[in-house]
C-alpha cells in the first residue's frame, strides 16, 4: 500500500491511498539480485587477475620475439650432447632427456633449465654424489614451482573472500552471557563500550583506577537493564591484576572477552618528557595489556573460546609529533597482538575459537586529546566516544582482526604503504592534523 498528498477542487489537501506497483517491487528485487551477482563476478575477475599476476611475478613470460629461438637453441645443444645416449626420435615423441656429465657444471645447469620447461630429465654421471645433488636440485625446483602455485591459489581465495566480505560483512555474533572485562571503563570509550555490551546481554566487568567514575558506569549499565560489576585496580601493578583475576573468577566466573582499553597519552616533545612519564605510559599502555592477557588467556585456551580486544591507535600506524613515547606504545600493542595471533595460529592445538581484534582510532574526544589540530574537519573530524564505541563493538561482534576509526584510514594506509615513503608524508602534510603540545 502506498499514498500521496494532492489538492482537491476546493484547495484542501487529500491523502490518497493506492496499491503499490507489484512489478516495480519485483524489478527492485531483481536489480538487487543482479547487483549481488555482478559483485560476485567482479570478485571472481579480480581473483583471476591477481592469480595470474602472482604467477607471472614468479614466472615472467619469455620475450615473444625470441622465445622460439631460445628453445630451439637449447634443444639443438641438448640433442648434440646426448645423441649417443638418447635416440633423436625419442626427443620428438616424449618430453624426456638424458644428460651425461649432469653431476656438475654445464650438464647440471642444462638439467635445471630443461626441467623448468617441463621436461623429464635423466641425469647420467660417473660421480654418483654430484649426480644425486643435481637430481635433488631439479626436484627442489619442481617443488618450489608447485608450492608457489599453491601459494597463489591460497592468496587468490583469501582475496576473493576479503572482497566478498567487504560487500557482505559477516553476521554479528551473539555476546549474551559472555563475561566481558573492560579496563578504563570509568569514562570515555570504555564507558560507552560497557553500555553497548551490557545492552547486548553481556555481563560487563568494569575495571578502573577511579572508583567514582567506574561506579557511575555500572549504574548506567544497570539502568538499562544490563548486568555490570565494578572493580578498582591499578593496571600498572601486576600483583593487583593477578588478585583481580582470582577475585573475578570466584565472584562472577571466567572472563571470556577482554577489552584492554585503559591508556594515557602525554602530549609534548620527546626532550620535554620526563623519565617517569615515559615509564608510566609504557606500563599503562603496553605492560598492563600483556599482564591482563597472561591472566585471562589460559582459560580461553582451555575452552578454545574467547576474544581479546586491544586498543592501539593510528599513532601506532603512523608516527606523530609530540607523541613519540605514546606512538612507541601503540606500535608495540599492534606488534604484540600480531605476534599473539601467530603464536595461537601456529600452535598444534586448535585455538581457532579465540579471536583477536586490534583497534586503531584516530582522534576521539575522550579528554586525552587536549589540543587537537584538524585542518579539514570534513575529511578528518574528531569522533565522539559514542561513535567510536559503535564501531568497536560492531567490529568485535564480526570478529574483525584489525580496524581503524574512521574505517577509510585503513585503506588509505594500506595503499600508502605500497608507495614511496614521500607519498604518505605528502598526504600527512596535506591533512595537517594531529595534537599540539600541552
C-alpha positions in Angstrom: 0.0 0.0 0.0 1.3 3.5 -0.9 0.0 7.1 -0.5 0.4 10.6 -1.8 -0.9 14.0 -1.0 -2.9 16.1 -3.6 -5.2 19.1 -3.6 -8.9 18.8 -4.5 -11.0 21.4 -6.3 -11.5 23.4 -3.1 -7.8 23.6 -2.4 -7.9 21.2 0.5 -5.2 18.5 0.9 -6.3 15.0 0.4 -4.4 11.8 1.4 -4.8 9.3 -1.4 -4.0 5.6 -0.9 -3.2 3.3 -3.8 -1.9 -0.2 -4.4 1.8 -0.4 -4.8 3.1 -1.4 -8.2 4.0 -5.1 -7.8 6.0 -5.1 -11.0 8.0 -2.2 -9.6 8.8 -4.1 -6.4 9.7 -7.2 -8.5 12.1 -5.0 -10.6 13.8 -3.6 -7.5 14.3 -7.1 -6.1 15.6 -8.3 -9.5 18.0 -5.3 -9.6 19.2 -6.1 -6.1 19.9 -9.8 -7.0 21.7 -8.7 -10.2 23.9 -6.3 -8.2 24.9 -9.1 -5.9 25.7 -11.3 -8.9 27.7 -8.6 -10.6 29.7 -8.0 -7.3 30.4 -11.8 -7.2 31.5 -11.8 -10.8 33.7 -8.8 -10.1 35.3 -10.7 -7.2 36.0 -13.7 -9.5 37.5 -11.5 -12.2 39.8 -9.7 -9.7 40.6 -13.1 -8.2 41.7 -14.5 -11.6 43.7 -11.3 -12.4 45.5 -11.5 -9.0 46.3 -15.2 -9.5 47.7 -14.6 -13.0 49.7 -11.6 -11.7 51.2 -13.6 -8.9 52.1 -16.5 -11.2 53.6 -14.1 -13.7 55.6 -12.4 -11.0 57.4 -15.7 -10.2 57.3 -17.0 -13.8 57.6 -14.0 -16.1 56.8 -14.7 -19.8 59.6 -15.2 -22.2 60.1 -12.4 -24.8 57.7 -13.3 -27.6 60.0 -12.5 -30.5 62.9 -14.8 -29.3 61.1 -17.5 -27.4 61.1 -20.0 -30.2 64.8 -19.3 -31.0 65.9 -19.8 -27.3 64.0 -23.1 -27.0 65.3 -24.3 -30.4 69.0 -23.5 -29.5 68.6 -25.4 -26.2 67.1 -28.4 -27.9 69.8 -28.4 -30.6 72.6 -28.3 -28.0 71.0 -31.0 -25.9 70.5 -33.2 -28.9 74.1 -32.8 -29.9 75.4 -33.6 -26.5 73.1 -36.6 -25.9 73.0 -38.0 -29.4 75.0 -41.1 -28.5 72.8 -41.9 -25.5 69.2 -40.9 -26.3 67.6 -41.6 -29.7 66.6 -38.5 -31.6 63.1 -39.7 -32.3 62.6 -40.1 -28.6 63.1 -36.4 -28.1 60.3 -35.7 -30.6 57.9 -38.2 -29.2 58.5 -37.8 -25.4 59.5 -34.9 -23.2 62.4 -36.9 -21.8 66.0 -36.0 -21.9 69.2 -37.8 -20.9 72.2 -35.7 -20.0 75.6 -37.1 -19.4 78.0 -35.3 -17.1 75.0 -34.0 -15.2 76.7 -34.0 -11.9 78.3 -30.6 -12.3 79.0 -27.6 -14.5 77.1 -27.2 -17.8 75.4 -30.6 -17.6 73.8 -29.6 -14.2 72.7 -26.2 -15.5 71.1 -27.8 -18.6 69.3 -30.3 -16.4 67.9 -27.5 -14.2 66.8 -25.4 -17.2 65.2 -28.2 -19.1 63.3 -29.3 -16.0 61.9 -25.8 -15.8 60.5 -26.2 -19.3 58.5 -29.2 -18.1 60.8 -32.0 -19.4 61.7 -35.2 -17.6 65.4 -35.2 -17.1 67.5 -38.4 -16.8 70.9 -37.5 -15.2 73.9 -39.6 -16.0 77.3 -39.2 -14.4 80.2 -41.3 -13.2 80.2 -39.3 -9.9 77.1 -40.6 -8.0 77.3 -37.9 -5.3 77.3 -35.0 -7.8 74.6 -36.7 -9.9 72.3 -37.1 -6.9 72.9 -33.5 -6.0 71.7 -32.4 -9.5 68.6 -34.6 -9.2 67.9 -33.1 -5.8 68.2 -29.6 -7.2 65.9 -30.4 -10.1 63.4 -31.9 -7.6 63.6 -28.8 -5.4 63.0 -26.6 -8.3 59.8 -28.5 -9.2 58.6 -28.5 -5.6 59.2 -24.7 -5.4 57.1 -24.2 -8.5 54.3 -26.4 -7.0 54.4 -24.5 -3.7 54.4 -21.1 -5.4 51.3 -22.3 -7.4 49.6 -23.4 -4.2 50.5 -20.1 -2.5 48.9 -18.2 -5.5 45.7 -20.3 -5.1 45.6 -19.5 -1.3 46.2 -15.8 -1.9 43.6 -15.9 -4.6 41.0 -17.5 -2.3 41.9 -15.0 0.5 41.4 -12.0 -1.8 38.1 -13.4 -3.1 36.8 -13.9 0.5 38.0 -10.4 1.5 36.3 -8.8 -1.4 33.0 -10.7 -0.7 33.3 -9.8 3.0 33.7 -6.1 2.1 30.4 -6.1 0.4 28.7 -8.7 2.5 30.2 -8.4 6.1 29.8 -11.4 8.4 26.8 -11.5 10.7 27.4 -10.1 14.2 27.9 -12.8 16.8 25.8 -13.1 20.0 27.6 -11.9 23.1 24.7 -12.6 25.5 26.1 -14.3 28.7 29.7 -13.5 27.8 31.8 -12.2 30.8 33.3 -9.0 29.3 36.1 -7.2 31.2 36.7 -3.7 30.1 39.6 -1.6 31.6 39.3 2.1 31.7 35.6 1.7 32.0 35.1 4.8 34.2 34.7 7.3 31.3 35.0 7.8 27.5 35.2 4.9 25.1 35.4 2.4 28.0 32.1 3.5 29.4 30.4 3.6 26.0 31.5 0.1 25.2 30.3 -1.1 28.6 26.9 0.4 27.9 26.7 -1.3 24.5 27.9 -4.7 25.6 25.5 -4.6 28.6 22.6 -3.8 26.3 23.5 -6.8 24.2 23.2 -9.1 27.2 26.9 -9.4 28.2 28.0 -9.5 31.8 30.2 -6.4 32.0 33.1 -6.3 34.4 34.1 -2.6 34.7 37.7 -2.0 35.8 39.1 1.4 36.5 41.5 3.1 38.9 38.8 5.8 39.5 36.1 4.1 41.7 33.6 7.0 41.4 33.6 7.1 37.6 33.5 3.3 37.5 30.5 3.1 39.8 28.7 5.6 37.6 29.3 3.4 34.6 28.0 0.3 36.3 24.9 2.2 37.5 24.3 3.4 33.9 24.5 -0.2 32.6 22.1 -1.4 35.3 19.8 1.5 34.5 19.3 0.0 31.0 18.5 -3.5 32.5 22.1 -4.7 31.9 24.4 -6.7 34.2 27.6 -5.0 35.4 30.1 -5.2 38.2 32.7 -2.7 39.4 36.3 -3.4 40.4 39.0 -0.9 41.2 42.5 -1.8 40.0 45.8 -0.1 39.2 46.7 -1.9 36.0 50.4 -1.0 36.3 50.6 -3.3 39.4 50.9 -6.9 38.2 50.2 -8.4 41.6 47.0 -6.3 41.7 46.0 -7.7 38.3 46.5 -11.3 39.4 44.5 -10.7 42.6 41.8 -9.1 40.5 41.6 -12.1 38.1 41.2 -14.5 41.0 38.5 -12.4 42.6 36.5 -12.1 39.4 36.7 -15.9 38.9 35.3 -16.5 42.4 32.6 -13.9 42.3 31.4 -13.9 38.7 33.2 -16.6 36.6 35.9 -16.8 34.0 36.3 -13.8 31.7 35.6 -14.8 28.1 36.1 -11.3 26.5 38.9 -9.0 27.5 38.9 -5.4 26.3 42.3 -3.7 27.0 41.1 -0.1 26.8 42.9 1.8 29.6 45.5 4.2 28.3 47.3 7.5 28.9 48.7 10.0 26.4 51.3 12.6 27.4 51.5 15.1 24.6 54.7 17.0 24.4 58.1 16.9 22.6 60.2 13.9 23.5 63.0 16.0 25.0 60.5 17.6 27.4 59.1 14.3 28.5 60.4 13.0 31.9 61.7 9.5 32.6 58.7 8.9 34.9 56.2 9.9 32.2 57.9 7.6 29.6 58.0 4.7 32.0 54.4 5.2 33.1 53.0 5.4 29.5 54.6 2.1 28.7 53.4 0.5 31.9 49.8 1.6 31.3 49.6 1.2 27.5 51.7 -1.9 27.0 52.7 -3.9 30.1 49.2 -3.8 31.6 47.9 -5.3 28.4 50.4 -8.1 28.5 49.7 -8.9 32.1 46.0 -8.9 31.6 46.3 -11.2 28.6 48.5 -13.6 30.7 45.9 -13.5 33.5 42.9 -14.4 31.3 44.2 -16.2 28.2 44.9 -19.6 29.9 41.2 -20.3 30.4 40.4 -19.1 26.9 42.9 -21.7 25.6 41.4 -24.4 27.8 38.0 -23.9 26.3 39.1 -22.7 22.9 36.7 -19.8 23.3 37.4 -16.1 23.9 38.0 -12.7 22.4 40.8 -10.2 23.2 40.5 -6.6 22.1 43.5 -4.3 22.2 43.3 -0.5 22.0 46.1 0.7 19.7 45.8 3.9 17.7 46.5 5.5 14.3 49.6 6.7 16.3 50.6 3.0 16.2 50.3 3.1 12.4 52.0 6.4 11.5 54.3 8.5 13.7 53.1 11.8 15.0 55.0 14.7 16.6 54.5 15.4 20.3 53.6 11.7 20.8 56.9 9.9 20.5 56.6 7.6 23.6 52.8 7.2 23.0 53.4 6.2 19.4 56.0 3.7 20.7 53.4 2.1 22.9 50.8 1.9 20.3 53.1 0.3 17.7 54.0 -2.1 20.5 50.4 -3.0 21.0 49.9 -3.8 17.3 53.1 -5.9 17.4 52.1 -7.9 20.4 48.7 -8.6 19.0 50.1 -9.7 15.7 52.7 -11.9 17.4 50.0 -13.4 19.8 47.8 -14.2 16.7 50.7 -16.1 15.1 51.5 -17.9 18.4 47.9 -19.2 18.6 47.7 -19.9 14.9 50.9 -21.9 14.7 50.2 -23.9 17.8 49.4 -27.6 17.1 46.4 -27.4 19.3 43.2 -25.8 17.9 42.7 -22.2 19.1 40.6 -21.1 16.2 37.8 -20.2 18.7 40.0 -17.4 20.3 39.5 -14.2 18.3 41.8 -11.1 18.4 40.8 -7.5 17.4 43.2 -4.6 17.3 41.5 -1.1 17.3 43.3 2.0 15.8 41.2 5.1 16.4 42.4 8.5 15.1 41.2 11.4 17.3 38.4 10.6 19.7 37.1 13.2 22.1 37.8 11.3 25.3 39.6 14.0 27.2 43.1 12.7 26.4 43.3 15.0 23.3 43.7 18.4 24.9 44.7 20.4 21.8 43.7 18.6 18.6 44.5 20.3 15.3 42.3 19.5 12.3 42.9 21.3 9.0 39.9 19.8 7.2 37.2 18.8 9.6 35.0 17.4 6.8 37.7 14.9 6.0 39.2 14.1 9.4 36.6 15.0 12.1 37.0 14.5 15.8 34.9 11.5 16.7 32.8 11.2 19.8 33.3 8.3 22.3 29.8 7.1 21.2 30.7 6.9 17.6 34.0 5.1 18.3 32.3 2.6 20.6 29.7 1.8 18.0 32.5 0.9 15.5 34.5 -1.1 18.1 31.5 -3.2 19.3 30.4 -3.9 15.7 34.0 -5.0 14.8 34.3 -7.2 17.8 30.9 -8.9 17.1 32.0 -9.5 13.5 35.5 -10.9 14.6 37.5 -8.4 12.6 41.2 -8.7 13.1 42.1 -5.0 12.9 40.1 -1.8 12.3 40.7 1.9 12.1 38.3 4.6 13.1 37.3 6.1 10.7 37.4 2.9 8.6 38.7 4.8 5.5 42.1 5.3 7.1 42.7 1.5 6.9 42.5 1.5 3.2 44.4 4.8 2.8 47.2 3.4 5.0 47.4 0.1 3.1 47.7 1.9 -0.2 50.3 4.4 1.1 52.4 1.5 2.4 52.9 0.3 -1.2 54.2 3.7 -2.3 57.5 5.6 -2.0 58.0 7.0 1.5 57.5 10.5 0.3 53.9 9.8 -0.8 52.4 9.3 2.7 54.4 12.2 4.0 52.8 14.4 1.4 49.4 13.1 2.4 50.2 13.9 6.1 51.3 17.4 5.2 48.1 17.9 3.2 45.8 16.8 6.0 47.9 18.6 8.6 46.2 17.2 11.6 47.4 15.9 15.0 47.9 17.2 18.5 49.6 20.3 19.8 51.8 20.0 22.9 50.2 20.8 26.3 
